[in-house]
Amino acid sequence: MNDIRNCQMLIDGDWTDASDGGTFDSVSPVTGRVWARIPEATAEDVDRAVRAADRAFSSGPWAAMTPSDRGRCLRRLADLLAERSEDLGRSETIDTGKLLKETRWQARYIADFFHFYAGAADKIAGETLPIDKPDLFVFTQREPLGVVAAIVPWNSQLFLVAVKIGPALAAGNTVVLKASEHASVAMLDFGRLIAEAGFPPGVVNIVTGHSDPCGRVLTSHPLVSRISFTGGPVAARHIVHNSSDNFAEVSLELGGKSPFIVFDDADLDSAVNGSVAGIFGATGQSCVAGSRLLLHESIADAFLERMVALARSIRIGDPLAEETQMGPLCTPGQLAHIRRQVALAQKEGGRLLTGGDQPPGLGGTYYQPTIIDCPRPDLTIVDTELFGPVLSVLRFRTEAEALALANASAHGLAAGIFTRDGARQMRMARAVRAGIVWVNTYRAVSPIAAFGGVKASGYGRESGFQAMWDYTRPKTVWVNTSTEPMANPFVMR
């Protein structure tokens, strides 16, 4: 931990510094010290990465590979991820402050995503069309788009890489990945597995840097055909604007303020555990965090008594230690944002039930699990994403009121519904405006199931077979089977 790592970017199969030698520091939230030095990509570096990806797509060995060949590369990558999960998890933990037991588990689990797409690579098929013209045979085939710009945030970065490049590579595209400027090391360590898995040079490139010039040049580059972005709405608006230069297809997976709805017939122990996992897991640094707790008024006090007790028992500390249950926030900026919003919530009438400060003796970017009882839904904190371990609580009387509160948000990524009533489960799941709905569970994911949001939480879907279609476009082929010459076009019959 005392040695500073000097990292390089992956461009066209080579590990390289920034062309002008520029770097920036990565500060570990675990120690508060610089632990890695990251290349600051120039516009020329990004252009070189995109052109390498375009060559690999158009004329390199990748272009000649069969879908089964691509699947074999993905399968080998999946095996390598599982083998190296401990080292990858450790890098991510030091860089982000996430628990080691979570990051190494995630590195192992995303191997399943690459295995899924390895098996799907040769399942992309077109169709024959029952056309209304007797001598014409018409069929479609699905083709890859070209160069994909994949931009991921620091949280769950290896998982987000898997759901972006897994389907993109299986479909035959090439990729330029931009790592988060807040935590780039795990992404670069992942890049070491690319050549080892058998991917030709240029198929996967990894650049590091800030939004300008790195992100701007990448998302506006004329050779980029698709942009897949996970992050915040401010950056997303810039990306949509940049895509007007290249007409790239865009998918956005943005933040959330997900409602966690508990009815009076719910299993309280299960719901409390689900809520704790939903908001305090990963220190609340998750786009699907269940940060709006909606409680039926008849069980609210009992629920909160259990929830507060559990929150106060969470062990906060070194994320590399096995006994730790919650680590630090990733950046000082998050800590400052959370402090401002918690103070504002109390000023607006919110009642602090637990937390609301840094844990004694830890300092740094640690923050206590915090629960705020909100007397009204118009408190600013109720629909402001904090990206930290802070829970806003509202009460409801009826199912209609619960639904209205759930949908009264600019966001629409996820929702949790806890009730034993099967009919209510279906009514609420259908009526809640969210891209993902969990019933009597929370934060479950699978390579088989698509996820994504609505409203200000973005558009497009990741994971699942739907993502395969999103990384391809259909081509329609018309074949004249008649032996007769084409008729005179100026003679109408």
matplotlib code that plots the C-alpha trace (Angstrom):
import matplotlib.pyplot as plt

x = [0.0, 3.0, 4.2, 2.5, 1.4, 2.2, -0.6, -0.9, -3.8, -4.5, -4.6, -4.4, -3.0, -0.2, 0.2, 0.9, 1.3, -0.6, 1.0, 2.0, 3.0, 0.1, -1.1, -3.5, -3.5, -5.9, -6.5, -7.6, -10.5, -9.2, -6.0, -6.6, -3.3, -2.3, -1.8, -1.8, -0.9, -3.2, -2.6, -4.5, -5.5, -5.2, -7.6, -4.9, -4.8, -8.6, -8.5, -5.9, -7.9, -11.1, -9.2, -7.6, -11.1, -12.3, -9.5, -10.1, -13.8, -13.3, -10.2, -8.5, -8.6, -11.7, -13.7, -13.0, -13.8, -17.0, -19.5, -18.3, -14.8, -15.9, -17.7, -14.6, -12.7, -15.5, -15.5, -11.8, -12.2, -14.9, -12.6, -9.8, -12.0, -13.0, -9.3, -8.2, -11.1, -9.1, -6.6, -9.2, -11.4, -8.5, -7.6, -11.2, -11.5, -8.3, -9.4, -13.1, -13.5, -16.0, -15.9, -13.4, -15.8, -18.2, -15.7, -14.1, -17.5, -18.6, -15.5, -16.3, -20.0, -19.5, -17.8, -21.4, -22.2, -19.4, -20.3, -23.9, -22.8, -20.2, -23.1, -25.3, -22.7, -23.8, -27.5, -28.0, -30.2, -32.3, -35.6, -37.2, -40.1, -43.4, -43.2, -46.2, -44.2, -44.1, -40.6, -38.7, -37.1, -36.5, -34.5, -32.9, -29.6, -28.4, -25.0, -22.8, -22.8, -19.1, -17.1, -18.8, -17.8, -18.5, -18.3, -18.6, -18.5, -16.3, -19.0, -19.5, -17.2, -16.4, -20.1, -20.9, -18.1, -19.5, -23.0, -21.7, -18.8, -20.2, -23.1, -21.1, -18.3, -20.5, -22.3, -19.0, -18.4, -15.2, -15.0, -13.3, -13.8, -13.4, -12.6, -13.8, -11.4, -12.3, -11.1, -9.4, -7.1, -9.4, -10.5, -6.9, -6.2, -9.1, -7.5, -4.6, -6.9, -8.0, -5.0, -4.7, -8.2, -7.4, -8.9, -6.9, -5.3, -7.7, -10.8, -10.9, -9.1, -9.1, -8.5, -8.4, -9.0, -11.6, -14.7, -12.7, -11.0, -11.2, -15.0, -15.9, -13.7, -14.8, -18.5, -18.4, -15.9, -17.1, -16.1, -18.1, -21.4, -22.9, -22.4, -23.3, -23.1, -23.7, -23.4, -25.1, -27.6, -25.2, -22.7, -25.5, -26.8, -23.3, -23.1, -26.5, -25.3, -22.0, -23.8, -25.4, -21.9, -21.7, -25.4, -24.3, -27.0, -27.1, -28.2, -28.2, -28.3, -28.5, -29.3, -32.3, -34.3, -35.9, -39.0, -39.0, -42.6, -43.7, -47.4, -49.0, -49.1, -45.4, -42.9, -41.3, -38.0, -37.6, -38.5, -36.2, -33.3, -34.2, -34.2, -30.9, -29.4, -31.0, -29.7, -26.7, -25.2, -22.2, -22.4, -25.5, -23.3, -25.6, -27.9, -30.6, -30.3, -33.7, -33.3, -37.0, -38.7, -42.5, -44.1, -47.8, -48.6, -49.8, -46.4, -44.1, -43.0, -42.3, -40.4, -38.3, -37.5, -35.9, -34.3, -32.7, -31.3, -29.8, -28.4, -26.7, -25.2, -23.5, -19.7, -18.0, -14.3, -11.5, -13.1, -10.2, -11.2, -13.6, -15.5, -16.3, -19.9, -19.7, -16.8, -16.1, -17.6, -15.4, -14.8, -14.8, -17.3, -19.9, -19.3, -19.8, -23.0, -24.5, -23.7, -25.4, -28.5, -28.9, -28.6, -31.2, -33.5, -33.5, -34.0, -37.0, -38.5, -37.0, -36.3, -33.0, -33.6, -30.0, -26.6, -26.2, -22.4, -19.1, -18.3, -16.2, -12.5, -12.6, -12.6, -11.8, -14.8, -16.7, -20.3, -22.8, -25.9, -28.5, -32.3, -34.4, -38.1, -39.7, -43.1, -43.8, -42.9, -41.8, -38.6, -35.7, -34.0, -36.9, -36.1, -32.4, -30.0, -27.3, -25.3, -24.6, -26.1, -29.0, -32.6, -35.7, -38.8, -42.4, -45.7, -48.9, -52.4, -53.7, -52.4, -53.3, -51.3, -48.3, -48.4, -48.7, -45.7, -43.7, -44.3, -43.9, -40.2, -38.2, -36.4, -37.6, -34.8, -36.0, -38.6, -39.1, -42.5, -43.0, -46.5, -47.9, -50.9, -50.3, -52.9, -51.4, -47.9, -49.1, -51.1, -48.2, -45.5, -47.6, -48.3, -45.0, -43.0, -39.7, -37.5, -36.9, -39.3, -38.4, -41.1, -40.2, -36.5, -34.1, -30.9, -31.1, -29.4, -28.7, -27.1, -30.4, -32.5, -32.4, -32.2, -32.5, -34.7, -37.4, -37.8, -34.7, -33.1, -32.3, -33.3, -32.0, -31.4, -28.4, -27.9, -30.2, -30.7, -32.3, -28.8, -27.6, -30.2, -29.3, -25.7, -26.8, -28.9, -31.0, -30.1, -32.8, -31.8, -34.1, -33.3, -35.1, -35.6, -37.3, -35.5, -37.4, -35.8, -37.1, -40.0, -39.9, -40.3, -42.3, -45.0, -47.3, -49.3]
y = [0.0, 2.4, 1.9, 4.0, 1.9, 3.5, 2.3, 2.4, 2.3, -0.5, 0.7, -1.6, -4.5, -2.4, -0.9, 2.8, 6.1, 9.2, 10.7, 13.8, 11.9, 13.4, 11.6, 12.0, 10.5, 7.9, 8.3, 5.3, 6.0, 3.2, 5.0, 8.5, 8.4, 8.3, 4.7, 4.7, 7.1, 7.0, 8.2, 11.3, 10.4, 13.1, 13.6, 11.9, 8.9, 8.5, 8.9, 6.2, 3.8, 4.3, 3.9, 0.7, -0.6, 0.3, -1.5, -4.6, -4.4, -3.9, -5.8, -7.5, -11.2, -10.3, -9.5, -13.0, -14.9, -16.9, -16.4, -19.7, -18.3, -15.2, -17.3, -19.2, -16.0, -14.9, -18.3, -18.1, -14.6, -15.8, -18.5, -16.1, -13.7, -16.5, -17.5, -13.9, -12.7, -12.3, -10.0, -8.0, -7.7, -6.4, -3.7, -2.6, -2.4, -0.4, 2.0, 2.4, 1.4, -1.3, -4.5, -7.0, -9.8, -8.1, -7.1, -10.6, -12.3, -9.9, -10.6, -14.4, -13.9, -11.8, -14.8, -16.1, -13.1, -13.8, -17.5, -16.5, -14.3, -16.8, -19.2, -16.6, -15.5, -18.1, -17.7, -14.3, -15.1, -13.3, -14.5, -15.3, -13.1, -14.3, -11.6, -10.6, -10.8, -14.2, -14.3, -12.7, -14.4, -12.0, -12.6, -10.6, -11.0, -9.2, -7.5, -5.8, -2.0, -1.3, 0.5, 0.7, 3.4, 1.9, 4.4, 3.0, 4.6, 3.5, 1.6, -2.1, -1.3, -5.0, -5.9, -3.0, -3.9, -7.4, -6.2, -3.8, -5.6, -9.1, -8.6, -6.2, -8.6, -11.6, -9.8, -9.0, -5.4, -3.9, -1.7, 1.3, 1.4, 4.5, 3.9, 6.2, 8.9, 8.2, 4.5, 3.2, 0.5, -2.5, -1.8, -1.7, -5.0, -6.5, -5.4, -7.7, -10.6, -9.5, -10.8, -13.8, -14.8, -14.7, -11.4, -9.9, -6.4, -3.5, -5.5, -4.1, -0.8, 0.9, 4.6, 6.7, 10.3, 13.0, 14.0, 16.5, 15.7, 11.9, 11.4, 14.2, 13.0, 9.4, 10.0, 12.4, 10.4, 9.8, 6.2, 5.3, 3.6, 3.1, 4.6, 2.7, 4.9, 4.4, 7.4, 10.6, 12.8, 15.8, 13.7, 11.9, 15.2, 16.0, 12.5, 12.9, 16.2, 14.8, 11.9, 14.5, 14.7, 11.0, 9.9, 7.0, 4.9, 5.7, 3.8, 5.4, 3.7, 6.6, 7.0, 6.2, 7.0, 3.6, 3.1, 0.2, -0.4, -2.4, -3.3, -4.2, -8.0, -8.2, -10.5, -7.8, -9.6, -10.3, -6.7, -5.2, -7.3, -6.4, -2.7, -2.9, -4.7, -2.2, 1.0, 0.1, -2.7, -1.3, 1.8, 2.8, 3.5, 1.7, 3.0, 0.7, 1.6, 1.4, 4.9, 5.8, 3.6, 3.6, 2.0, 1.3, 3.4, 0.4, -1.3, 1.8, 2.1, -1.6, -1.7, 1.3, 0.0, -3.1, -1.1, 1.4, -1.4, -3.2, 0.0, 0.8, -2.7, -2.5, -2.8, 0.0, -0.1, -1.4, -2.8, -5.3, -6.9, -9.9, -8.7, -5.3, -4.8, -1.3, 0.6, 4.2, 6.4, 6.5, 10.3, 13.3, 15.0, 12.3, 12.9, 16.7, 16.2, 13.9, 16.2, 19.1, 17.1, 15.5, 19.0, 20.4, 17.5, 18.3, 22.0, 21.1, 19.1, 15.6, 13.7, 11.9, 8.4, 7.3, 8.2, 11.6, 12.0, 10.3, 7.3, 8.3, 7.7, 6.9, 10.2, 10.0, 9.4, 7.1, 8.0, 6.3, 4.4, 7.1, 7.0, 10.2, 10.1, 12.5, 14.1, 15.1, 13.9, 17.3, 17.3, 17.8, 14.6, 12.4, 12.7, 13.6, 10.8, 10.8, 7.7, 6.9, 5.1, 7.5, 6.4, 8.6, 7.2, 8.1, 6.6, 5.6, 4.5, 2.8, 1.0, 3.9, 6.3, 3.9, 3.8, 7.6, 8.1, 5.4, 7.1, 10.7, 10.8, 12.0, 8.6, 5.2, 2.6, 0.0, -0.7, -3.2, -4.4, -6.5, -8.1, -11.6, -10.7, -12.2, -10.1, -6.9, -8.0, -8.2, -4.9, -3.0, -4.5, -3.6, 0.0, 1.1, 3.2, 1.4, -0.7, -3.3, -4.5, -6.9, -8.5, -9.8, -9.6, -6.9, -6.3, -9.7, -9.8, -12.4, -12.5, -13.8, -10.8, -7.4, -4.3, -0.5, 2.4, 4.8, 8.6, 10.3, 6.9, 6.5, 4.3, 1.1, -2.2, -4.1, -7.9, -10.6, -11.5, -8.1, -6.6, -8.8, -7.3, -3.8, -4.3, -5.4, -4.0, -5.9, -6.0, -7.0, -9.0, -9.3, -12.1, -12.4, -16.1, -15.6, -16.5, -13.8, -10.4, -7.5, -5.7, -2.3, 0.0, 2.5, -0.1, -0.5, -3.7]
z = [0.0, 0.4, -3.2, -5.9, -9.0, -12.3, -14.7, -18.4, -20.9, -23.4, -27.0, -30.0, -27.9, -26.3, -22.9, -23.2, -21.4, -22.4, -25.5, -23.6, -20.5, -18.4, -15.4, -12.5, -9.0, -7.6, -3.9, -1.9, 0.4, 2.5, 3.4, 2.2, 0.3, -3.4, -4.3, -8.1, -11.0, -14.0, -17.6, -18.6, -22.1, -24.7, -27.7, -29.8, -27.5, -27.7, -31.5, -31.7, -29.6, -31.7, -34.9, -33.6, -32.7, -36.1, -37.9, -35.7, -36.6, -40.4, -41.4, -38.5, -37.4, -35.3, -38.5, -39.9, -36.7, -36.6, -33.9, -32.3, -32.3, -30.5, -28.0, -27.2, -26.5, -24.1, -22.4, -21.8, -20.4, -18.0, -16.7, -16.2, -14.3, -11.9, -11.5, -10.8, -8.7, -5.5, -7.1, -9.1, -6.0, -4.0, -6.5, -6.7, -2.9, -2.4, -5.2, -4.2, -0.6, -1.4, 0.7, -0.5, 0.2, -2.3, -5.0, -5.2, -5.2, -8.0, -10.0, -9.7, -10.5, -13.6, -15.1, -15.5, -17.6, -20.0, -20.1, -20.9, -23.8, -25.0, -25.4, -27.1, -29.7, -32.2, -31.5, -33.2, -36.2, -38.7, -40.3, -43.6, -44.5, -46.1, -48.7, -50.8, -54.1, -55.7, -57.2, -54.4, -51.5, -48.6, -45.4, -42.7, -40.9, -37.9, -38.1, -35.5, -35.3, -35.3, -32.6, -29.2, -26.6, -23.2, -20.3, -16.7, -13.3, -10.4, -8.5, -9.7, -12.6, -13.4, -13.4, -15.7, -18.0, -18.3, -19.2, -21.8, -23.5, -23.1, -25.6, -27.7, -28.3, -28.7, -31.5, -33.2, -32.3, -31.0, -27.9, -26.4, -22.6, -20.6, -17.0, -14.3, -13.3, -9.7, -9.7, -12.8, -11.5, -11.5, -15.1, -16.2, -14.3, -16.1, -19.4, -18.7, -19.3, -22.8, -24.8, -22.5, -23.4, -27.2, -28.3, -31.1, -30.7, -31.0, -30.1, -26.6, -25.8, -22.4, -22.0, -18.8, -18.2, -17.4, -19.2, -21.3, -23.5, -23.0, -22.7, -25.1, -27.9, -27.4, -27.5, -30.5, -32.5, -36.1, -36.0, -32.9, -33.7, -30.3, -26.8, -23.7, -20.6, -16.9, -14.7, -13.7, -15.6, -16.1, -18.0, -19.8, -21.2, -22.6, -24.1, -25.9, -27.2, -28.4, -30.2, -32.5, -34.1, -35.1, -34.9, -32.6, -31.0, -27.2, -24.2, -20.7, -17.3, -14.9, -11.2, -9.2, -6.1, -5.8, -3.7, -1.2, -0.4, 2.7, 3.2, 6.5, 5.6, 4.8, 6.5, 8.6, 9.2, 5.5, 4.6, 7.2, 5.9, 2.4, 3.2, 5.0, 2.0, -0.4, 1.2, 3.3, 1.1, -0.9, 1.5, -0.5, -3.5, -6.0, -8.7, -7.5, -3.8, -2.1, -0.7, -0.4, 2.2, 2.0, 5.1, 5.8, 8.8, 10.9, 10.9, 10.5, 14.1, 14.6, 11.3, 12.1, 15.5, 14.0, 11.1, 13.4, 15.6, 12.6, 11.2, 14.5, 14.7, 11.3, 11.6, 9.8, 9.0, 6.8, 3.7, 3.3, 6.7, 6.5, 9.6, 8.1, 6.9, 5.5, 4.1, 3.3, 0.5, -2.6, -2.8, -0.6, -2.9, -2.0, 1.7, 1.2, -0.8, 1.7, 4.6, 2.9, 2.0, 5.5, 7.1, 4.6, 5.3, 9.1, 8.4, 6.2, 9.1, 8.7, 11.9, 12.2, 13.6, 13.5, 12.0, 10.4, 11.0, 10.5, 12.8, 15.8, 15.3, 11.6, 9.7, 6.1, 3.9, 6.2, 7.0, 9.4, 8.2, 8.4, 8.5, 8.2, 9.0, 6.5, 7.4, 3.8, 0.4, -0.8, 1.3, -1.1, 0.1, -0.9, -4.6, -4.6, -5.2, -2.5, -3.6, 0.1, 3.1, 3.7, 3.8, 3.6, 5.2, 4.3, 5.5, 3.6, 4.4, 1.2, -1.8, -4.0, -1.8, -1.8, -5.6, -5.9, -3.6, -5.5, -8.8, -7.6, -8.6, -11.6, -11.4, -12.4, -12.2, -9.6, -7.0, -4.1, -3.1, 0.1, 0.6, 0.9, -1.2, -4.6, -6.4, -4.9, -5.9, -9.6, -9.4, -7.9, -10.1, -13.2, -12.0, -10.6, -13.1, -12.9, -15.2, -12.5, -9.9, -7.1, -5.1, -1.6, -2.5, -3.5, -5.6, -7.3, -10.8, -13.4, -16.9, -18.2, -17.0, -18.6, -16.5, -17.1, -16.2, -17.3, -16.9, -15.6, -14.9, -18.6, -21.5, -23.2, -21.5, -20.3, -19.7, -21.0, -24.6, -25.3, -25.1, -27.9, -30.2, -29.1, -30.3, -33.8, -36.6, -39.1, -42.8, -45.2, -48.3, -51.4, -53.9, -57.2, -58.0, -61.3, -64.6, -66.4, -66.9, -64.9, -66.5, -68.1, -65.1, -67.1, -68.0, -65.1, -64.9]

ax = plt.figure().add_subplot(projection="3d")
ax.plot(x, y, z, "-o")
ax.set_aspect("equal")
plt.show()
